[in-house]
Amino acid sequence: MSQAALSGKNYVVTGANSGIGLFSARRFAQLGANVALVCRNEQRGREAVAQIIATTGNENISLYLADFSSLASVSLMADNLLRDIPKIDVLCNNAGGANGSRMVTKEGFETTFVSNHLSSFLLTKKLLPAILNGAGEDLARIVFTSSYGHFNSALDFDDLGLKEGYSTLKAYGRSKLMNLLTARELQLRLVGDNVVASSFHPGAVRTPIWKKGGALARLLGLILYPFMKSVVEGSSTLIWLASSEDRASKGPEGHYFYEGKRAETAKFATDADAKRLWQISEELIAPYY
Ligand SMILES: NC(=O)c1ccc[n+]([C@@H]2O[C@H](COP(=O)([O-])OP(=O)(O)OC[C@H]3O[C@@H](n4cnc5c(N)ncnc54)[C@H](OP(=O)(O)O)[C@@H]3O)[C@@H](O)[C@H]2O)c1
């Protein structure tokens, strides 16, 4: 792609101060996009903005703050984004992590469920008018960073917050299943609009995530470390889905990708569950919308 290929386009990347989000945001900036970084920590966010400007020379990099464990925080940040950026071309729902033990937020949600799924669901819903503004002749895109971890287990709609049988991998895996299902249902709802929603697995990637998710994540990180992909490799499918001029990245819509190709999903990742999850998520975010 030419250096100015994304010139004039507005990109929003969540979890943009570290790992896959930071690398991808830098690449979009390098290609000329205006990039809004969504981060939870102001200091880390400012450092990411400074680093991207210094390494790309693109000064159109802005910072928005939100803690994804709080729907109120995400809602406020989304209002600020909408005020500043009425036309959004690409939204990368990338923020995410794992939690070593079951915790419940002040708003009453299990932390992984709200941080990895409900918040990106709320953000997407709130930004949709601006994304549809971006979907004129050009394609607008919404990409969710999911994971192979979604194969862990099917959703239990009677216990989405895992009051029973919590484990780090189960909570994480189900939240990543929710990302994949949200992309699929979103695509169905956007039929006829020039918007593509997709999700992907980055691979096991050498990023700080493995040090943040409790003892099990740290142990798994240590074991897998020699076999992990670099951040460059792990970001490639996101960058492709979010910026390629190759029409292959447009279709098949609503699908899940790995290494630049459509990939199999778990058998229990059904359209019926996608629809049901969407309806429940809409009810849960309604007070914060
Ligand atoms: N690395 C892998 O092997 C792998 C594999 C499959 C899927 N993924 C997915 O890839 C995405 C990016 O992860 P990464 O590997 O690049 O890890 P990372 O370097 O830890 O980046 C995760 C980003 O999400 C942000 N984040 C986490 N919880 C948040 C919260 N409550 N509120 C706001 N921001 C929050 C982090 O902010 P802080 O810096 O403040 O923590 C960070 O910016 C995640 O969705 C992850 O689930 C990663």
The ligand as an SDF file (V2000), in Angstrom:
LIG
                    3D

 48 52  0  0  0  0  0  0  0  0999 V2000
   -1.4390  -11.9950   22.6760 N   0  0  0  0  0  0  0  0  0  0  0  0
   -2.1110  -13.0960   22.3500 C   0  0  0  0  0  0  0  0  0  0  0  0
   -1.5500  -14.2010   22.3330 O   0  0  0  0  0  0  0  0  0  0  0  0
   -3.5720  -13.0250   22.0080 C   0  0  0  0  0  0  0  0  0  0  0  0
   -4.1880  -14.1750   21.5060 C   0  0  0  0  0  0  0  0  0  0  0  0
   -5.5360  -14.1220   21.1570 C   0  0  0  0  0  0  0  0  0  0  0  0
   -6.2370  -12.9260   21.3040 C   0  0  0  0  0  0  0  0  0  0  0  0
   -5.6100  -11.8240   21.8110 N   0  0  0  0  0  0  0  0  0  0  0  0
   -6.4010  -10.6050   21.9570 C   0  0  0  0  0  0  0  0  0  0  0  0
   -5.6910   -9.5310   21.3830 O   0  0  0  0  0  0  0  0  0  0  0  0
   -6.1420   -8.3020   21.9640 C   0  0  0  0  0  0  0  0  0  0  0  0
   -4.9420   -7.4340   22.2520 C   0  0  0  0  0  0  0  0  0  0  0  0
   -4.1630   -8.0640   23.2350 O   0  0  0  0  0  0  0  0  0  0  0  0
   -2.5710   -8.0310   23.2390 P   0  0  0  0  0  0  0  0  0  0  0  0
   -2.1150   -9.4240   23.1080 O   0  0  0  0  0  0  0  0  0  0  0  0
   -2.0820   -7.0000   22.3110 O   0  0  0  0  0  0  0  0  0  0  0  0
   -2.3070   -7.6550   24.7710 O   0  0  0  0  0  0  0  0  0  0  0  0
   -1.8730   -6.2890   25.4770 P   0  0  0  0  0  0  0  0  0  0  0  0
   -0.5600   -5.8590   24.9550 O   0  0  0  0  0  0  0  0  0  0  0  0
   -2.0360   -6.5280   26.9270 O   0  0  0  0  0  0  0  0  0  0  0  0
   -2.9600   -5.2670   24.9620 O   0  0  0  0  0  0  0  0  0  0  0  0
   -4.2790   -5.2720   25.4730 C   0  0  0  0  0  0  0  0  0  0  0  0
   -4.8000   -3.8610   25.4060 C   0  0  0  0  0  0  0  0  0  0  0  0
   -6.1480   -3.8630   25.9380 O   0  0  0  0  0  0  0  0  0  0  0  0
   -6.1940   -2.9070   26.9760 C   0  0  0  0  0  0  0  0  0  0  0  0
   -7.1590   -3.2670   28.0060 N   0  0  0  0  0  0  0  0  0  0  0  0
   -7.2480   -4.4220   28.7010 C   0  0  0  0  0  0  0  0  0  0  0  0
   -8.2210   -4.3240   29.6150 N   0  0  0  0  0  0  0  0  0  0  0  0
   -8.7540   -3.0870   29.4930 C   0  0  0  0  0  0  0  0  0  0  0  0
   -9.7650   -2.3830   30.1710 C   0  0  0  0  0  0  0  0  0  0  0  0
  -10.4560   -2.9140   31.1870 N   0  0  0  0  0  0  0  0  0  0  0  0
  -10.0560   -1.1130   29.7750 N   0  0  0  0  0  0  0  0  0  0  0  0
   -9.3870   -0.5370   28.7590 C   0  0  0  0  0  0  0  0  0  0  0  0
   -8.3980   -1.1460   28.0900 N   0  0  0  0  0  0  0  0  0  0  0  0
   -8.0830   -2.3970   28.4550 C   0  0  0  0  0  0  0  0  0  0  0  0
   -4.7970   -2.8870   27.5760 C   0  0  0  0  0  0  0  0  0  0  0  0
   -4.5880   -1.7300   28.3610 O   0  0  0  0  0  0  0  0  0  0  0  0
   -3.4340   -1.7210   29.5100 P   0  0  0  0  0  0  0  0  0  0  0  0
   -2.1360   -1.5790   28.7860 O   0  0  0  0  0  0  0  0  0  0  0  0
   -3.8220   -0.5440   30.3200 O   0  0  0  0  0  0  0  0  0  0  0  0
   -3.5370   -3.0450   30.2300 O   0  0  0  0  0  0  0  0  0  0  0  0
   -3.9860   -2.9160   26.2900 C   0  0  0  0  0  0  0  0  0  0  0  0
   -3.9520   -1.6360   25.7020 O   0  0  0  0  0  0  0  0  0  0  0  0
   -6.9530   -8.6900   23.1940 C   0  0  0  0  0  0  0  0  0  0  0  0
   -8.3350   -8.5480   22.8970 O   0  0  0  0  0  0  0  0  0  0  0  0
   -6.6250  -10.1520   23.3910 C   0  0  0  0  0  0  0  0  0  0  0  0
   -7.6810  -10.8540   24.0090 O   0  0  0  0  0  0  0  0  0  0  0  0
   -4.2920  -11.8450   22.1600 C   0  0  0  0  0  0  0  0  0  0  0  0
  1  2  1  0
  2  3  2  0
  2  4  1  0
  4  5  1  0
  4 48  2  0
  5  6  2  0
  6  7  1  0
  7  8  2  0
  8  9  1  0
  8 48  1  0
  9 10  1  0
  9 46  1  0
 10 11  1  0
 11 12  1  0
 11 44  1  0
 12 13  1  0
 13 14  1  0
 14 15  2  0
 14 16  1  0
 14 17  1  0
 17 18  1  0
 18 19  2  0
 18 20  1  0
 18 21  1  0
 21 22  1  0
 22 23  1  0
 23 24  1  0
 23 42  1  0
 24 25  1  0
 25 26  1  0
 25 36  1  0
 26 27  1  0
 26 35  1  0
 27 28  2  0
 28 29  1  0
 29 30  1  0
 29 35  2  0
 30 31  1  0
 30 32  2  0
 32 33  1  0
 33 34  2  0
 34 35  1  0
 36 37  1  0
 36 42  1  0
 37 38  1  0
 38 39  2  0
 38 40  1  0
 38 41  1  0
 42 43  1  0
 44 45  1  0
 44 46  1  0
 46 47  1  0
M  CHG  2   8   1  16  -1
M  END
$$$$
